[in-house]
Amino acid sequence: MDILIREATLDDAQLIAHLTRACWQDKVAESSSGHKETAERVANDLQLGGGFILLIDEEPAGSVRWQPMEADSDTWEMLRMGVLPAFRGTGLSQHLLEAVIHCAQISGVEDDCKMSCRHRGWILCSNVPCGEAVRA
């Protein structure tokens, strides 16, 4: 299995919207806005922050996006991370998380990378020593 993480571009907005909807199908509550993901929303997120696409044997298998939070640009909110059902259970989401952490490092975030994600209306934050990934 050849694993590659590549940085997303605006040209990937439609692909990422499709991946998000496919990753969330039968996994996330039907009321989640991720089921209605649009290329326009993805493009906006990419312009404000960035994103990565997970490729397995050159085929798109997942994605993640991030944005700096308005109140603290050293805290990045991860958005819509997901891996397609056929590739789950093998730790591939770890590669997406590590890509975001590495991006934070090269962007000048010092010491601890503060990451956050939304879950059922709450923002969950954690400090992760830069360069050290965490496994859920």
N, C-alpha and C positions, 0 to 999 in steps of 0.2 A: 504494500500500500504506500503510494507516494503522497505525502502530506505537504501542502504548501499554504501559507497564509500570505495573502497579498493585500496591499492597501487599496481601498475602494476609491473610485473616482466618481464624478458626477454621471459619467456614462453608465455606471453600474446601478443607478437608482432603481430602475425597473426590475433588474435581477434581484436586488436586495429586498424590494417590496414583495416580490414573489416568494423568495426564501423565507421571509418573516411569516407570511401567511401559511406557507407549507409547514414550517417548523412548529407553529403554534396550533395547527389543526389537531383537534382531539387531545390537546395537552393543556391548554390554557382556557379559562372560563370564556364562554361564548360572548359575554358582555365586554371582553377586552377589546380595546381599540386596535390592537395588533392584527386582528382578523380583518380589519378594513384598511390595512397599510397601503399607502399610495406612493408612487414614485416622487410626487411633489414633496411629500413629507420627508422622505428619505433624502432627497436632494437638499432640503433645508437643513436637516440634521448634519449632513456631510459638510455643508458650507460653514456651519457654526462650530463643528468639531472635526470628526473624522470617522473612519470605519475600516473594517477589514472583512475579507471574504476568505472562508476556509475552502480549499480545493482538495479533493481526494482523487488521485489519478486524473487530474486536470478537470474534474467535474465539480461544480459548486455544491457544497454540502452544508454550509452554514455561514453565519455572518454575525457581526457585532458592530454597534455604533457607540460613539461617546461624544459628550459635549462638556466644556467647562461649565460649572454652575455659576450663575450670575453673582451670587453673594461671595464666592470664593473661587477664583480661577485656578487655584491649586487643587480643587476638588473636582474630579471629573465624574459625571454621571454616565454609567453604561446604559445603553438603550438597546432593547430588543435583541439580546444575544440568543441565538438558537442554532441547533444542529438538526438536520433532517432525521426523521425516525430511523431510517436504514443505517445510520452511522452512530446512533446513541449507544451509551454503555461502554464506550471504549476510551473515554477520557479526552476526546477531541476538543471539547469546549475549553479545556485547559490551555490549548494552543491559542485560542482567541483571547482569553484572559491575559496570557503572557504577552501577546502582541500589544494590547492596550497598555500594560505596565511598561513595556520597553519603550513605547511611544512617549509615555509620560516622562521617562528618564531622559530621552534625547531632546525633549521639549523644555528641559530645565527644571522639572519638578525635583526638588532636593529631598533627601532623607526619606520620609514616608510618603508614599503615594496614597492619597485619600480617595477612595473609590466609593461611589454610591450607586444604588439601583432602587427603582421603585417596585414596591410589592404591595398590591391591594391598597393603594393610596398612601402608603408610608414610604419615606426615603430611608433606606438602610445604609449606614456608612461604616466603613472599616478602614483602619490604617494598615497598610501593607508595606513592609520594608521593601524599598525599590529593588528590583532584581529578584525578589523572592515571591513566587506565585503561591497562591493558596488553592487548595482543592476542597470543593464543597462535599 
